[in-house]
Amino acid sequence: MKKIEYDDKEIKLYKDGNMWCCMHGENIQRGVAGFGKTKGIAIANYCNSVNLDLIQQYAIREGFGFKML
């Protein structure tokens, strides 16, 4: 699992094909991103991705069994 460091780097919001992308990090593979048909949906999906990533990191750090479905 990738470990994401959340810092004060900028969050990018840009059009990617027919979808909007809200991303933190140097690229999609190493960062966290959310996509949507509108800017608002992309931002909401990004927030959900950040929350899920933080939950995963906490579960691993605390020794909980955690599996992506």
C-alpha positions in Angstrom: 0.0 0.0 0.0 1.2 3.5 -0.8 1.8 5.8 2.1 0.6 9.3 1.4 2.1 12.2 3.3 -0.4 15.1 3.5 1.3 18.4 3.6 0.7 21.9 2.3 1.3 21.0 -1.4 -1.3 22.3 -3.7 -4.4 20.4 -4.7 -4.9 20.5 -8.5 -8.3 20.7 -10.2 -8.2 20.1 -13.9 -10.2 18.6 -16.8 -9.0 15.1 -17.8 -10.9 14.0 -21.0 -14.6 14.4 -20.2 -14.1 14.3 -16.4 -12.7 16.7 -13.8 -9.8 15.5 -11.6 -9.0 16.8 -8.2 -5.5 15.6 -7.2 -2.9 15.9 -4.5 0.6 14.6 -5.3 2.9 14.4 -8.3 0.7 11.9 -10.2 -2.3 9.6 -9.8 -0.3 6.6 -8.9 1.6 8.3 -6.1 -1.0 10.7 -4.9 -4.7 10.8 -4.1 -7.3 11.8 -6.7 -11.0 12.0 -7.2 -12.9 12.3 -10.5 -16.3 13.5 -11.5 -18.4 15.0 -14.2 -18.4 18.3 -12.4 -15.8 20.1 -10.3 -17.9 19.6 -7.2 -18.2 15.9 -7.7 -14.5 15.5 -8.3 -13.7 17.5 -5.1 -16.2 15.3 -3.1 -14.6 12.1 -4.5 -11.2 13.4 -3.7 -12.3 14.0 -0.1 -13.6 10.5 0.1 -10.3 9.1 -1.2 -8.3 11.1 1.4 -10.6 9.9 4.2 -10.3 6.2 3.0 -6.5 6.5 2.7 -6.2 8.0 6.2 -8.4 5.2 7.6 -6.2 2.5 5.9 -3.1 4.1 7.3 -4.5 4.2 10.8 -5.7 0.6 10.6 -2.3 -0.7 9.5 -0.5 1.4 12.1 -2.8 0.0 14.8 -2.5 -3.6 13.6 -6.1 -4.0 12.5 -6.9 -6.3 9.6 -8.0 -4.1 6.8 -8.8 -5.2 3.3 -10.0 -3.2 0.3 -13.1 -4.8 -1.2 
